[in-house]
Amino acid sequence: MSDDTSSDAPRPVAAEVIRGSATEEELAAVVVVVSEAYAAEAAAALAPEDAVRSRWELSARGLRRPLDRAAGWNGFAG
């Protein structure tokens, strides 16, 4: 299956000038700067590697079953 959204092809950019009048060169410069900043941020936004667990963490286990917090105080009639 081919998926066109996963390719590295550049996506079209839409820019709207709210105030003033920008030349085509100024708009092109803005698009390049923002695109490069976005690419740098996206490249730096990687999930950290899983930390190596110590031997203690690997061998330790729970000593009791987890508490049933939904049960409330129904079993305590004191």
C-alpha positions in Angstrom: 0.0 0.0 0.0 1.3 3.4 -0.8 0.6 6.3 1.6 1.2 9.7 0.1 0.9 11.5 3.5 4.1 9.7 4.9 6.4 10.9 2.1 8.9 13.6 2.6 7.4 15.8 -0.1 7.0 19.4 0.8 3.5 20.5 1.8 1.9 23.6 0.4 2.2 26.7 2.6 -0.6 29.2 3.0 0.2 32.7 4.3 -2.2 35.6 4.8 -1.0 39.2 5.1 -3.2 40.9 7.7 -1.6 44.3 7.7 0.6 46.2 5.2 1.8 44.9 1.9 4.5 42.3 1.6 6.4 41.6 -1.6 6.8 38.1 -2.9 10.4 38.1 -1.8 9.5 39.0 1.8 6.8 36.3 1.9 9.3 33.8 0.5 11.8 34.7 3.1 9.2 34.3 5.9 8.2 30.9 4.6 11.8 29.7 4.4 12.6 30.9 7.9 9.5 29.5 9.5 9.9 26.2 7.6 13.5 25.8 8.7 12.6 26.6 12.3 9.7 24.1 12.2 12.0 21.4 10.7 14.7 22.0 13.4 12.1 21.8 16.2 10.5 18.7 14.8 14.0 17.0 14.5 14.8 17.9 18.1 11.4 16.7 19.4 12.3 13.0 19.8 11.1 10.8 22.6 13.9 10.0 25.0 15.3 6.5 25.0 13.9 4.2 27.7 16.1 4.4 30.8 18.1 1.3 31.6 16.5 -0.4 34.6 18.7 -1.5 37.5 19.0 -5.1 38.6 17.0 -4.2 41.7 14.1 -2.8 39.6 14.2 -5.9 37.4 14.0 -8.3 40.3 11.6 -6.4 42.5 8.0 -7.2 42.4 4.8 -6.0 44.1 4.3 -7.4 47.6 0.6 -7.1 47.4 -2.1 -6.8 44.9 -3.1 -3.2 44.0 -5.8 -1.5 46.1 -9.3 -1.5 44.8 -10.0 2.3 45.1 -13.5 1.9 43.7 -14.6 -0.3 46.6 -14.6 2.7 49.0 -15.3 2.2 52.7 -18.1 -0.4 52.3 -16.3 -3.2 54.0 -15.5 -1.1 57.1 -18.3 -0.9 59.5 -16.4 0.3 62.6 
